[in-house]
Amino acid sequence: MNNLTFRLLEVFQEVVDGGSVTAASNSLALSQPTVSLQLKKLSQIVGLPLLEQFNGKVHMTEAGEAVYLCAQEVLSSQAKLTTQVQALQGMETGALKLAAVTTAKYIAPPMLSAFCKAHPNIDVHFTVGNREQIAGRFKQNRDDVYIFSQPPEDVNIEATAFMDNKLVVIAPGDYNGPDYCTLHDLAGEKFLLRENGSGTRKAVDEYCTRQGFSFRDPMIIESNEAIRLSVASGLGLAILSEHTLAQSATDNIRVLNVQDFPICNSWYVVTRKNRPLSLTALAFKQSLLERIQ
């Protein structure tokens, strides 16, 4: 396409990532009219509308999604070249786009902090969301590195386990029901579960399917913190990652001794086969993989 430039692709990417022209203008230090003009020019070059407004939010058209994927590949290749040149010049700078599922927010910051201290000139963009949101970002090729407990199914995926993610059964501190038991012995208890689609829920459902177990009228709560607080308040039992419990006081919570628990799950570092990784992204990925014993 004639006159298609890095800048046009960068502006489009920032509008999509930021969700608005205003966000992109702030990120790129450009005026809103300039950003709008760049979008119009790009749309004219492509010959099709790239964005549409729905419920007050910007959404990509099918053509927009194709342009966005192109922008990701072109700009990530440009970033990789820049960091390689800078490395040859003896400079350690670059950018890292990291996205992690919500439960991983307990483990990612310490690792990211250690990496940033070792590489102080790195520009980091860290996104946290539920599994559906992060899987959506992966599908759109929006980030360099992802952390999942249940990686998405995709032919372009490279996923390597780098850390244990053990799931335990927890109860209120004053719980006096079955203990040293099987999950079937807890069938009469009220369970608080994550929503369908979350990595924790997926692991729990897979275990229950193998065991022929089903929860009786569970309460669905879309937050690990809310589940932990609800259990502490006596609303019921739950199955959560040990990492969730390690981040807060557990005076009002006890871990039950249930057969087959903890469920041994893993954290995975995930990248796309079709996205060239910069030296910065490769270095961060390697820092995670070095945790493997």
C-alpha positions in Angstrom: 0.0 0.0 0.0 1.4 3.4 -1.0 2.2 5.9 1.8 1.7 3.4 4.6 4.1 4.5 7.3 5.3 3.3 10.7 3.7 6.4 12.2 0.3 5.6 10.8 0.4 2.1 12.2 1.7 3.4 15.6 -1.2 5.8 15.8 -3.7 3.2 15.0 -2.2 0.8 17.5 -2.4 3.4 20.3 -6.0 4.2 19.5 -7.0 0.6 19.7 -4.9 -0.1 22.8 -6.0 3.1 24.6 -9.6 2.7 23.5 -10.0 6.3 22.2 -8.5 9.1 20.2 -8.0 11.0 23.4 -5.9 8.3 25.0 -3.8 7.9 21.9 -3.2 11.7 21.7 -2.0 11.7 25.3 0.2 8.7 24.8 1.8 10.0 21.7 1.8 13.7 22.7 -0.2 14.6 19.6 -3.3 16.7 19.3 -6.6 15.0 18.9 -7.2 16.5 15.5 -3.8 15.2 14.4 -4.7 11.6 15.6 -8.1 11.8 13.9 -6.4 12.9 10.7 -3.9 10.1 10.8 -6.7 7.6 11.3 -8.6 9.0 8.3 -5.5 8.8 6.2 -4.9 5.2 7.1 -8.5 4.3 6.4 -8.2 5.9 3.0 -5.0 4.0 2.2 -6.7 0.7 3.2 -9.9 1.6 1.4 -12.2 0.4 4.2 -13.4 1.6 7.6 -11.1 0.5 10.4 -13.0 1.5 13.5 -16.6 1.9 14.6 -18.3 3.2 17.7 -20.5 0.9 19.7 -21.9 1.8 23.2 -19.5 4.7 23.4 -16.4 2.5 22.8 -14.1 2.0 19.8 -14.2 -1.4 18.2 -12.2 -2.7 15.2 -13.9 -3.7 12.0 -12.7 -6.9 10.3 -10.3 -4.7 8.2 -9.2 -2.9 11.4 -8.3 -6.2 13.0 -6.1 -7.1 9.9 -4.4 -3.7 10.1 -3.9 -4.1 13.8 -2.2 -7.5 13.4 0.0 -6.0 10.7 0.9 -3.0 13.0 1.8 -5.4 15.8 4.2 -7.4 13.5 5.8 -4.4 11.9 6.2 -2.4 15.0 7.5 -5.3 17.1 10.0 -6.1 14.4 11.0 -2.4 14.4 11.4 -2.6 18.2 13.5 -5.7 17.9 15.8 -4.1 15.4 16.1 -1.0 17.7 17.1 -3.0 20.7 19.6 -5.1 18.7 21.2 -2.0 17.5 21.2 -0.5 20.9 22.8 -3.7 22.3 25.5 -3.4 19.7 26.1 0.2 20.9 26.4 -1.0 24.5 23.0 0.5 25.6 20.4 -1.5 27.5 17.1 0.1 26.7 13.9 -1.2 25.2 10.3 -1.9 25.9 8.3 -4.8 27.4 4.6 -5.4 27.1 3.5 -7.9 29.7 0.0 -9.2 30.3 -1.1 -11.5 33.1 -4.3 -13.1 34.4 -5.6 -11.7 37.6 -4.3 -14.5 39.9 -0.8 -14.0 38.5 -0.8 -10.4 39.8 0.4 -12.0 43.1 3.5 -13.5 41.5 4.3 -11.3 38.5 5.2 -8.0 40.3 8.1 -9.4 42.3 9.6 -11.0 39.2 9.0 -7.8 37.2 10.6 -5.7 40.0 13.7 -7.9 40.0 14.0 -7.6 36.2 13.5 -3.9 36.2 16.1 -3.4 38.9 18.6 -5.4 36.8 17.5 -3.4 33.7 16.6 0.1 34.9 16.2 1.7 31.5 13.4 -0.7 30.3 10.0 0.8 29.5 7.4 -1.6 30.9 3.6 -1.8 30.1 2.0 -4.2 32.5 -1.7 -5.3 32.0 -3.7 -7.4 34.3 -7.1 -8.9 33.4 -9.3 -11.9 33.7 -8.5 -14.9 31.5 -11.0 -14.0 28.8 -9.5 -10.4 28.6 -5.9 -11.6 28.5 -6.8 -14.4 26.0 -8.4 -11.7 23.8 -5.1 -9.6 24.0 -3.2 -12.8 23.0 -5.5 -13.4 20.0 -5.0 -9.8 18.9 -1.2 -10.0 19.4 -1.1 -7.0 21.7 1.7 -8.0 24.0 5.2 -9.5 24.0 4.8 -11.9 27.0 1.8 -13.4 28.8 1.4 -15.3 32.0 -1.5 -17.8 32.2 -2.4 -20.7 34.5 -4.4 -22.2 31.7 -2.9 -21.1 28.3 -5.3 -20.5 25.4 -5.5 -23.1 22.7 -3.8 -21.7 19.6 -1.5 -23.1 16.9 0.7 -20.0 17.2 1.3 -20.5 21.0 4.6 -21.2 22.8 3.8 -22.0 26.4 6.3 -23.2 29.1 5.5 -24.0 32.7 7.9 -22.0 35.0 6.3 -22.1 38.5 3.9 -24.3 40.5 0.4 -22.9 41.1 -1.2 -25.2 43.8 -4.9 -25.0 44.4 -6.1 -25.7 48.0 -9.5 -26.1 49.7 -10.1 -23.3 52.3 -12.7 -22.8 55.0 -13.6 -20.2 57.6 -11.4 -20.2 60.7 -14.3 -21.5 62.9 -15.3 -24.3 60.4 -16.1 -27.6 62.1 -17.2 -29.7 59.2 -15.4 -32.6 57.5 -11.6 -32.5 57.4 -9.0 -35.1 56.4 -11.5 -36.2 53.8 -12.3 -36.4 50.1 -14.0 -33.7 48.1 -17.1 -35.9 47.9 -17.3 -35.7 51.7 -17.8 -31.9 51.3 -20.7 -32.3 48.8 -23.1 -30.8 51.3 -21.0 -27.7 51.9 -21.6 -24.3 50.2 -18.8 -23.6 47.7 -17.7 -20.2 46.4 -16.3 -20.5 42.9 -14.7 -18.3 40.3 -16.6 -17.5 37.1 -16.6 -19.8 34.1 -13.6 -19.1 32.0 -11.2 -18.3 34.7 -8.0 -20.4 34.9 -8.7 -21.5 38.5 -12.3 -22.5 37.6 -11.1 -24.4 34.5 -8.6 -26.4 36.6 -11.2 -27.1 39.3 -13.8 -28.2 36.7 -11.3 -30.5 35.0 -10.6 -32.2 38.4 -14.3 -32.5 39.3 -15.0 -34.1 35.9 -12.4 -36.7 36.5 -13.7 -37.4 40.0 -17.4 -37.4 39.0 -18.0 -34.6 41.5 -20.4 -31.6 41.1 -21.0 -28.6 43.4 -24.4 -28.1 44.9 -25.7 -24.6 44.1 -22.4 -22.9 44.3 -22.0 -19.1 44.6 -20.1 -17.4 41.8 -17.8 -14.6 42.7 -15.6 -12.9 40.0 -12.6 -12.0 42.3 -10.1 -14.0 44.3 -9.9 -11.3 47.0 -13.7 -11.3 47.3 -13.8 -15.1 47.6 -11.1 -15.1 50.3 -13.0 -12.4 52.2 -16.3 -14.2 51.8 -14.8 -17.5 53.1 -13.3 -15.6 56.1 -16.8 -14.2 56.8 -18.3 -17.6 56.9 -20.1 -17.7 53.5 -18.7 -21.1 52.5 -15.7 -23.0 51.3 -13.6 -22.3 48.2 -10.7 -23.6 46.1 -8.0 -21.0 45.5 -4.4 -20.7 44.6 -1.9 -20.8 47.5 -0.5 -17.6 46.0 -3.8 -15.8 46.7 -3.6 -16.8 50.4 0.1 -15.8 50.7 -0.6 -12.2 50.0 -2.8 -11.4 53.0 -3.6 -12.4 56.6 -5.3 -15.7 56.9 -6.3 -15.6 60.6 -9.9 -16.3 59.7 -9.2 -19.0 57.1 -7.9 -22.5 57.4 -6.7 -24.9 54.7 -8.5 -28.2 54.8 -6.7 -31.6 54.3 -8.6 -32.9 51.3 -7.5 -36.0 49.4 -5.7 -35.2 46.0 -5.2 -31.6 47.2 -3.4 -29.4 46.6 -4.3 -29.7 42.9 -0.9 -29.3 41.1 -1.4 -26.6 38.5 1.3 -24.5 36.9 2.0 -20.9 35.8 3.0 -20.7 32.1 5.0 -18.0 30.3 3.4 -17.6 26.9 4.5 -16.0 23.6 3.3 -16.1 20.0 5.3 -18.0 17.4 4.5 -15.4 14.8 5.6 -12.4 16.9 9.3 -11.5 16.8 10.5 -10.9 20.4 12.7 -8.0 21.2 15.9 -8.6 23.2 14.1 -7.1 26.2 11.1 -9.5 25.9 13.5 -12.5 25.4 15.4 -11.5 28.4 12.3 -11.3 30.6 11.0 -14.6 29.3 14.4 -16.2 30.1 14.3 -14.7 33.6 11.0 -16.6 34.2 12.3 -19.8 32.7 15.3 -19.7 34.9 13.0 -20.5 37.8 12.5 -24.0 36.5 14.4 -26.4 38.7 
